[in-house]
Amino acid sequence: MTFYELVWQGEGFSDAADLEEATAAFLELKPKELSWSEVCSDPAYGPTIRRYRSFDAFLDNEDAIETIVVTAAMLEAAEAGQSAEEPPN
């Protein structure tokens, strides 16, 4: 089973079981005063997802099989999907 490590500001901060869960996790970190475009264009933030073939591969320090640079479009889509799922107040 694929395993995703989530990286923010150069440090791993969480993990996820799929890409949807991974992009949703970044929503909690967004600085309120910045847009996703500003966040993704600033190398200090550098939202990145590292995909490993399995959790065991991650624990065994195997190289990631893919590094996904998270884009503003990915995060905006995750944000829109999350908003659509929230019940109205």
C-alpha positions as CSV (number, residue, x, y, z in Angstrom):
1,M,0.0,0.0,0.0
2,T,1.4,3.4,-1.0
3,F,2.4,5.8,1.8
4,Y,2.7,9.6,1.5
5,E,4.9,11.8,3.6
6,L,3.9,15.5,3.8
7,V,6.6,18.1,3.9
8,W,6.1,21.8,4.8
9,Q,9.0,24.3,5.2
10,G,11.5,21.4,4.6
11,E,10.2,19.2,7.4
12,G,8.0,16.2,7.4
13,F,4.8,17.1,9.3
14,S,2.3,14.3,8.6
15,D,1.5,11.3,6.5
16,A,-1.4,10.2,4.4
17,A,-2.9,7.1,2.8
18,D,-3.9,8.8,-0.5
19,L,-3.3,11.9,-2.4
20,E,-6.7,13.4,-1.5
21,E,-5.9,13.0,2.2
22,A,-2.5,14.5,1.6
23,T,-3.6,17.7,-0.1
24,A,-6.4,18.1,2.6
25,A,-3.8,18.0,5.3
26,F,-2.0,21.1,3.9
27,L,-5.2,23.1,4.4
28,E,-4.6,23.3,8.1
29,L,-1.2,25.0,7.6
30,K,-2.1,27.8,5.3
31,P,-1.2,31.2,6.6
32,K,-4.4,33.2,6.7
33,E,-2.9,36.3,5.2
34,L,-1.5,34.5,2.0
35,S,-3.2,32.9,-1.0
36,W,-2.2,29.4,-2.1
37,S,-0.4,31.0,-5.1
38,E,1.7,33.0,-2.7
39,V,2.4,30.0,-0.5
40,C,3.4,27.7,-3.4
41,S,5.6,30.3,-5.0
42,D,7.5,30.9,-1.8
43,P,10.4,28.4,-1.4
44,A,10.3,28.9,2.4
45,Y,7.0,27.0,2.5
46,G,7.6,24.4,-0.3
47,P,4.6,22.1,0.2
48,T,5.7,18.7,-1.1
49,I,4.4,15.2,-1.0
50,R,6.8,12.2,-1.1
51,R,5.3,9.0,-2.2
52,Y,6.8,5.7,-1.0
53,R,5.9,2.2,-2.2
54,S,4.8,1.3,1.4
55,F,4.9,2.4,5.0
56,D,7.6,-0.2,5.6
57,A,9.7,1.3,2.7
58,F,9.4,4.7,4.5
59,L,10.5,3.1,7.8
60,D,13.4,1.4,6.0
61,N,14.6,4.7,4.7
62,E,14.1,3.7,1.1
63,D,14.1,6.5,-1.5
64,A,10.7,8.0,-2.3
65,I,9.4,6.7,-5.7
66,E,7.9,10.1,-6.5
67,T,8.2,13.6,-5.2
68,I,5.1,15.7,-5.9
69,V,5.5,19.5,-5.8
70,V,2.1,20.7,-4.5
71,T,0.6,23.4,-6.7
72,A,-1.9,26.1,-5.8
73,A,-4.4,24.5,-8.1
74,M,-4.2,21.2,-6.1
75,L,-4.7,23.0,-2.8
76,E,-7.5,25.2,-4.1
77,A,-9.3,22.1,-5.4
78,A,-8.9,20.4,-2.0
79,E,-10.2,23.5,-0.3
80,A,-13.2,23.7,-2.6
81,G,-13.9,20.0,-2.0
82,Q,-13.7,20.4,1.8
83,S,-16.1,23.4,1.6
84,A,-18.6,21.4,-0.4
85,E,-18.6,18.7,2.3
86,E,-19.2,21.0,5.2
87,P,-22.8,21.3,6.4
88,P,-24.2,24.9,6.3
89,N,-24.4,26.7,9.6
